[in-house]
């Protein structure tokens, strides 16, 4: 599930599997800059919630390094 919005608006995606390391390339091809802020929220709103922040160029690596797993939400854009 993805919430596609015009350039500059926040984009949210439900991540069903580990984040694809090439995600930034896909979003860049859709007009996003790789320096766009991003966050991955694992188990949001639960006591086990974990959040990793970065930008599109490094969010996949940061989430993997933190050991984040699905279910997780990817938030892209300025907050």
N, C-alpha and C positions, 0 to 999 in steps of 0.2 A: 504494500500500500504506500502510495506516495502522494504528497500534497504539493502539486506543482503550482508555482506562483510566478508572477513576473519578476524579471531581474531586479535584485535589490531587496526583495521581500524574503522573509524567512521560509525555508523549505524544511519539511519534516518527513522522514521516511522511517517506517518500521523495518528494522533489520532482522531478517529471518535466518541469516547465517552469518558466519564471520565476515567482517567487512573486507571487501575486495580491495587489495592494495592499489588497483588501477582506478579506484573510484574517482580520484581527482581528475583523471583524464576524461572520464565519461562526463562529469559535471562541467569540466572546462569546455568540452565539445558542445555543451548545451548553453555556453555563455558565461559560466561562473569563472571567476579569477581564482587561481590556486591559493592565493593569500586570504580568501574568504574564511572568516572564523567558522569553526565547527565544534560540535560536542557530541559525544556518545554517552547516553544515559542507560545504564544497565539496571534492570529491576526497579524502574522509577516508581516513586511513591511508596516503596516498601522499606522496612528497616535495613535491608541489604543493598539499598541503592548505592551505586558507584557512578561517578562522572569523570570523564576524561575530556579535556579541551585541547584544541590545537587549531590548525587550519586545514584546508583541503589537501594540501601537499603532504601533511604528516599525520592526519587523524587516524588513518588505518594502522600505521605503525605504532602510534601511541596506544591505541585500543588493544592491539595485539600484545604489546609489551606489558600492559596492565592486566592481561588475561581476561578481558571482558568477553562475555558470552551472551548469546541470545537467551531471552528476549532483551532487546536493546532498541533504543530510539536514537536515530541520527538527526541532529538539528544543524542546519546549515544557514548561515547568514548573521547579520548584525542583530543583537538582542535588543 
